[in-house]
Amino acid sequence: MDLQHLLAIALFALASTGTPGPNNLMLMSSGANVGFKRTIPHMLGIMVGFSVMLTLIGVGLVGVFHTYPASQTILKYLSLGYLAYLAFKIATSKGGNTEQSYKPMTFIQAAGFQWVNPKGWSMALTAVSLFNAEGGMLALMVIVAVFFCANIPSVTLWTAAGTQLQRWLTTGIRIKVFNYGMAGLLLASAVPML
């Protein structure tokens, strides 16, 4: 793999992991509601979960969709349902730093969420088809490593942005407006799936 190819992968990974999507919106919401430290398991779950998904897609999981087209439709509706559920949970959260008012995603929940994240699927399928057309394992591992590294600043910045919002989210009405807005954006991120 030459430097030009690696740079193309890195730019795609940075752009796709850094732009708004379900993961980043939920990280911002979590950072705003419970702070950076309590969001770290969520951040790590995204990084590891996406890396595992990308690897499995690269080694042939996409073939399942070709063999069983209904599986893709089922995944689509599961994804939509889960995003709606998460949007509801965010919208009805009271916010703040108490355990009862907002429970951030755990490592396992965040890693598992990657399997129903429409943007994650789109990113993984695009990365594999664009940058690993020949199906080589070494190239796939480079792609996975680049995405893992690109996720570090992405998850950190989105969580930090949410944490910075804590200064503004000092009243119940502000927290409610923020959570409704984040829930709406999360639902809007699913519109391309329809």
C-alpha positions in Angstrom: 0.0 0.0 0.0 1.5 3.3 -1.1 1.5 6.6 0.8 -1.2 8.1 -1.5 -3.5 5.2 -0.8 -2.9 5.5 2.9 -3.6 9.3 2.8 -6.9 8.7 1.0 -7.9 6.2 3.7 -6.9 8.6 6.5 -8.8 11.5 5.0 -12.0 9.4 4.4 -11.7 8.0 8.0 -11.3 11.5 9.6 -14.1 12.9 7.6 -16.5 10.1 8.2 -15.8 9.6 11.9 -15.7 13.4 12.6 -19.0 14.4 11.0 -22.3 14.3 12.8 -24.0 10.9 13.1 -25.6 8.7 15.7 -22.3 8.0 17.6 -21.2 11.6 17.7 -24.6 13.0 18.7 -24.9 10.4 21.5 -21.4 11.2 22.7 -22.1 14.9 22.7 -25.3 14.3 24.6 -23.6 12.0 27.1 -20.7 14.5 27.6 -23.3 17.3 28.3 -25.3 15.2 30.7 -22.7 13.2 32.6 -19.3 14.6 31.7 -16.2 13.3 30.0 -15.0 10.7 32.5 -18.3 8.9 32.7 -18.5 8.8 28.8 -15.1 7.1 28.3 -16.6 3.6 28.3 -19.0 4.7 25.5 -16.1 6.2 23.6 -14.0 3.1 23.8 -17.0 0.9 22.9 -17.5 2.9 19.7 -13.8 2.5 18.8 -13.6 -1.2 19.4 -17.1 -2.1 18.2 -16.6 -0.3 14.9 -13.2 -1.9 14.4 -14.6 -5.3 14.9 -17.5 -4.6 12.6 -15.2 -3.2 9.9 -13.0 -6.3 10.2 -15.9 -8.7 9.9 -17.3 -6.8 6.9 -13.9 -6.9 5.3 -13.6 -10.6 5.7 -16.9 -11.3 4.0 -19.9 -10.5 6.2 -21.2 -8.4 3.3 -21.6 -11.6 1.4 -24.4 -12.5 3.8 -26.4 -9.6 2.5 -26.0 -10.8 -1.1 -27.0 -14.3 -0.2 -29.8 -13.3 2.1 -31.2 -9.9 1.0 -33.9 -10.0 3.7 -31.2 -9.8 6.4 -30.3 -6.3 5.2 -34.0 -5.2 5.4 -34.3 -6.7 8.9 -31.1 -4.9 10.0 -32.5 -1.6 8.5 -35.7 -1.8 10.6 -33.9 -2.9 13.7 -31.6 0.1 13.3 -34.5 2.5 12.8 -36.3 1.1 15.9 -33.2 1.2 18.0 -32.4 4.8 16.9 -36.0 5.8 17.8 -35.6 4.2 21.2 -32.3 6.0 21.9 -33.9 9.3 20.7 -36.7 8.7 23.2 -34.3 7.9 26.0 -32.3 11.1 25.3 -35.4 13.3 25.0 -36.9 12.0 28.3 -33.6 12.2 30.2 -33.6 14.8 33.0 -29.8 15.3 32.5 -27.4 16.2 35.2 -24.8 14.2 37.0 -26.9 11.8 39.0 -27.0 8.1 38.2 -30.8 8.1 38.1 -31.2 10.9 35.6 -28.9 9.8 32.8 -27.2 6.5 32.3 -24.4 6.7 29.7 -23.9 3.8 27.4 -21.6 1.1 28.7 -18.6 -0.2 26.7 -20.6 -3.3 25.6 -23.7 -1.2 24.7 -21.7 1.2 22.6 -19.8 -1.6 20.9 -23.1 -3.5 20.2 -24.7 -0.3 18.9 -22.3 -0.3 16.0 -24.2 -3.2 14.5 -27.4 -1.1 14.2 -25.8 2.2 13.4 -26.7 3.1 9.8 -23.8 5.6 9.5 -21.4 3.0 10.8 -22.5 0.4 8.2 -22.3 3.0 5.5 -18.8 3.9 6.5 -17.6 0.3 6.8 -19.1 -0.8 3.5 -17.7 2.2 1.7 -14.2 1.8 3.2 -14.0 -1.9 2.3 -15.3 -1.4 -1.2 -13.1 1.7 -1.9 -9.9 0.8 -0.2 -9.8 -3.0 -0.1 -11.2 -3.9 -3.5 -8.7 -6.8 -3.8 -9.7 -8.2 -0.4 -6.2 -8.4 1.0 -6.0 -9.0 4.8 -3.0 -6.7 5.2 -4.9 -3.8 3.5 -7.9 -4.5 5.6 -5.9 -4.4 8.8 -4.4 -1.0 7.7 -7.9 0.3 7.1 -9.1 -0.9 10.5 -6.0 0.7 12.2 -6.5 4.0 10.4 -10.2 4.1 11.4 -9.3 3.2 15.0 -6.8 6.1 15.1 -9.2 8.5 13.4 -11.9 7.7 15.9 -9.6 8.8 18.8 -9.8 12.6 18.0 -13.4 12.3 16.8 -14.9 10.7 19.9 -12.7 12.9 22.1 -13.8 16.1 20.5 -17.5 15.3 20.3 -17.5 14.3 24.0 -15.5 17.4 25.0 -17.9 19.6 23.0 -20.8 18.1 25.0 -18.8 18.5 28.3 -18.3 22.2 27.4 -22.1 22.6 27.0 -22.5 21.6 30.7 -21.7 25.2 31.6 -24.7 26.4 29.6 -27.0 23.5 30.6 -27.5 24.9 34.1 -31.3 25.0 34.2 -33.9 22.3 33.7 -35.4 24.0 30.6 -32.0 24.3 28.9 -31.2 20.6 29.6 -34.7 19.7 28.2 -34.2 21.8 25.1 -30.8 20.4 24.5 -31.9 16.8 25.0 -34.9 17.3 22.7 -32.6 18.9 20.1 -30.1 16.0 20.3 -33.0 13.4 20.1 -34.3 15.2 17.0 -30.9 15.2 15.4 -30.5 11.5 16.1 -33.8 10.8 14.4 -32.8 13.1 11.5 -29.7 11.0 11.1 -31.9 8.0 10.2 -33.8 9.8 7.4 -31.4 8.6 4.7 -32.3 5.0 5.6 -36.0 5.6 4.7 
